[in-house]
């Protein structure tokens, strides 16, 4: 499952032309890391909004029978499982990045940049798969940016 998520993330990067997170301003490592932590907090907050909206949509459709209660209930259960797997993937991937750079002070910046990038990509995936419609109905939330801050 984690390998499939890695391939999906890599293909998303290639097709969307995502650039690395730009350097944070700062006079020292602590200031740069503080900036990156703030960017990660914003990315996590954005992702939380998109995930909550997707869960709300699936819950409402299950209650209303719009897609059919079994299908929406199953989708919600699978969505929650996918979110758990994605969180594990992000942790594993970015921990590996941290480990690779562990010999230097850049390790935290590399780890945080990894988390920011993957979180932005995932918010876009949640939007695309769960908050848009097959017809001309407007999406439930605006399309999230995957561009760096």
TIGU-672367 format. One line per 5 residues: their letters; for each residue x, y, z of N, C-alpha, C. Coordinates in steps of 0.1 Angstrom, whole numbers. Layout:
A	X Y Z X Y Z X Y Z | ...
This chain:
XXXXX	8 -12 0 0 0 0 9 13 0 | 19 13 9 28 24 9 35 26 -4 | 39 15 -10 46 16 -23 37 22 -34 | 24 18 -34 14 24 -43 13 39 -41 | 12 43 -28 11 57 -25 23 65 -30
XXXXX	35 59 -28 47 65 -33 47 67 -48 | 43 57 -55 42 58 -70 31 69 -74 | 20 69 -67 10 80 -69 15 94 -67 | 22 95 -56 28 108 -53 38 112 -63 | 47 103 -68 57 106 -78 50 110 -91
XXXXX	40 103 -95 33 106 -107 26 120 -106 | 20 123 -95 14 136 -93 24 147 -94 | 36 145 -88 46 155 -89 50 157 -104 | 51 147 -111 56 148 -125 45 155 -134 | 33 152 -131 22 157 -140 18 171 -136
XXXXX	20 175 -124 17 189 -119 28 198 -119 | 40 194 -121 52 202 -121 54 209 -108 | 53 202 -97 54 208 -84 68 212 -81 | 71 224 -77 84 228 -74 87 226 -59 | 99 225 -55 102 223 -41 98 236 -33
XXXXX	96 234 -20 93 245 -11 104 255 -12 | 101 268 -14 112 277 -15 119 279 -1 | 131 284 -1 138 286 11 131 296 20 | 130 294 33 125 304 42 136 314 45 | 131 326 47 141 336 51 146 334 66
XXXXX	158 337 69 162 336 82 177 338 83 | 182 342 94 196 344 97 203 332 102 | 195 322 106 201 310 112 192 299 111 | 196 287 114 188 275 113 175 275 120 | 176 281 132 164 282 141 153 290 134
XXXXX	157 301 128 147 310 121 141 303 109 | 149 296 101 145 289 90 135 278 94 | 139 270 104 130 259 109 117 265 114 | 117 276 121 105 282 126 95 286 114 | 101 292 104 93 295 92 87 282 85
XXXXX	95 272 84 91 260 78 80 253 87 | 82 254 100 71 248 109 58 256 107 | 59 269 105 47 277 103 40 273 89 | 48 271 79 43 266 66 36 252 67 | 43 244 75 37 230 77 24 231 85
XXXXX	23 240 95 11 241 102 -1 246 93 | 2 256 84 -8 260 74 -12 249 65 | -2 242 60 -6 230 51 -14 220 58 | -11 217 71 -18 207 78 -33 212 81 | -34 225 84 -47 231 86 -56 230 74
XXXXX	-49 234 62 -57 233 50 -61 218 47 | -52 209 49 -55 195 46 -67 191 55 | -67 195 68 -77 191 77 -91 196 72 | -91 209 67 -104 214 61 -109 205 50 | -100 202 41 -104 194 29 -108 180 33
XXXXX	-101 174 43 -105 160 48 -119 161 55 | -121 171 63 -134 173 70 -145 175 60 | -143 183 50 -153 185 39 -156 172 32 | -146 164 29 -148 151 22 -156 142 31 | -152 141 44 -160 132 53 -174 137 54
XXXXX	-176 150 55 -190 155 56 -198 151 44 | -192 153 32 -199 149 20 -203 134 20 | -194 125 24 -197 111 24 -207 108 35 | -206 114 46 -215 112 57 -230 116 53 | -230 128 47 -244 133 42 -249 124 31
XXXXX	-241 119 22 -246 111 11 -250 97 17 | -243 92 27 -248 80 33 -261 81 40 | -263 92 46 -276 95 54 -287 97 44 | -285 104 33 -295 108 23 -297 97 13 | -288 88 11 -289 78 1 -286 83 -13
XXXXX	-279 94 -14 -276 100 -27 -269 90 -36 | -259 84 -30 -251 74 -38 -256 60 -35 | -264 59 -25 -268 46 -20 -261 44 -6 | -268 42 4 -261 41 18 -250 31 18 | -251 19 13 -239 10 14 -227 16 7
XXXXX	-229 21 -5 -217 27 -13 -211 38 -5 | -219 47 0 -213 59 7 -207 55 20 | -213 46 27 -207 41 40 -194 34 37 | -194 25 27 -181 18 23 -171 28 19 | -175 38 11 -165 48 7 -159 56 19
XXXXX	-168 59 28 -163 67 40 -153 58 48 | -156 45 50 -147 36 57 -134 35 50 | -135 34 37 -122 33 29 -115 46 28 | -122 57 28 -115 70 29 -107 72 42 | -114 68 53 -107 69 66 -95 60 66
XXXXX	-96 48 60 -84 39 60 -73 45 51 | -77 51 40 -67 57 31 -60 69 38 | -68 77 46 -61 88 53 -51 83 63 | -55 72 70 -45 66 80 -33 61 73 | -35 55 61 -23 50 53 -15 61 48
XXXXX	-21 72 44 -14 84 39 -5 90 50 | -11 91 62 -4 96 73 9 88 76 | 7 75 75 18 66 78 29 67 67 | 24 69 54 33 71 43 41 84 45 | 34 95 48 41 108 50 52 106 61
XXXXX	48 100 72 58 98 83 70 90 79 | 67 79 72 78 71 67 87 78 57 | 81 84 47 89 91 37 97 102 42 | 91 111 50 99 122 55 109 118 66 | 106 108 73 116 103 83 128 97 75
XXXXX	126 91 64 137 86 56 145 98 51 | 138 108 47 146 120 42 154 126 54 | 148 127 65 155 132 77 167 123 80 | 165 110 79 176 101 82 188 103 72 | 184 105 59 194 107 49 203 119 52
XXXXX	197 130 57 204 142 59 208 144 74 | 207 133 82 209 134 96 223 139 100 | 233 139 91 246 144 95 248 159 95 | 237 166 91 239 180 90 227 188 96 | 229 201 98 218 209 103 207 211 94
XXXXX	208 207 81 197 209 72 187 198 73 | 189 188 82 180 176 83 166 181 86 | 164 190 95 151 195 99 144 202 88 | 151 210 80 145 217 69 141 208 58 | 149 197 56 146 187 46 133 180 50
XXXXX	133 176 62 121 168 68 108 177 67 | 109 189 71 98 198 71 93 201 56 | 103 203 47 99 206 33 92 194 27 | 97 182 31 91 170 26 76 169 31 | 74 172 43 60 171 49 51 182 43
XXXXX	56 194 41 49 204 34 44 200 20 | 54 196 12 51 192 -2 41 181 -2 | 43 170 5 34 159 5 20 163 10 | 19 171 20 6 176 25 -1 184 15 | 6 193 8 -1 201 -2 -6 192 -14
XXXXX	2 182 -18 -2 173 -28 -14 165 -24 | -14 160 -12 -25 152 -7 -38 160 -6 | -37 173 -1 -49 181 -1 -55 183 -15 | -47 184 -25 -52 185 -38 -58 172 -43 | -53 161 -39 -58 148 -42 -72 146 -36
XXXXX	-73 150 -23 -86 149 -16 -96 158 -23 | -92 170 -27 -101 179 -34 -106 173 -47 | -96 168 -55 -99 162 -68 -109 150 -67 | -106 141 -58 -114 129 -57 -127 130 -50 | -128 139 -40 -139 139 -31 -147 152 -30
XXXXX	-142 162 -35 -149 175 -34 -153 181 -47 | -150 174 -58 -155 179 -71 -165 169 -76 | -172 172 -87 -183 164 -92 -180 161 -107 | -187 151 -112 -185 146 -125 -192 155 -135 | -202 163 -131 -209 173 -140 -203 187 -137
XXXXX	-211 197 -140 -207 211 -139 -209 217 -125 | -213 208 -116 -215 213 -102 -202 219 -97 | -202 231 -91 -190 236 -85 -184 228 -74 | -171 227 -72 -165 219 -61 -170 225 -48 | -169 216 -38 -173 220 -24 -164 230 -18
XXXXX	-151 230 -21 -141 240 -17 -133 244 -29 | -126 255 -28 -117 259 -39 -106 250 -40 | -101 249 -52 -89 241 -55 -77 245 -47 | -71 236 -39 -60 240 -31 -47 241 -40 | -39 250 -36 -26 252 -43 -16 242 -39
XXXX	-9 237 -49 2 228 -46 15 236 -48 | 14 248 -52 26 256 -54 33 260 -40 | 45 262 -41 52 266 -28 47 280 -23 | 49 282 -10 45 295 -5 53 307 -11
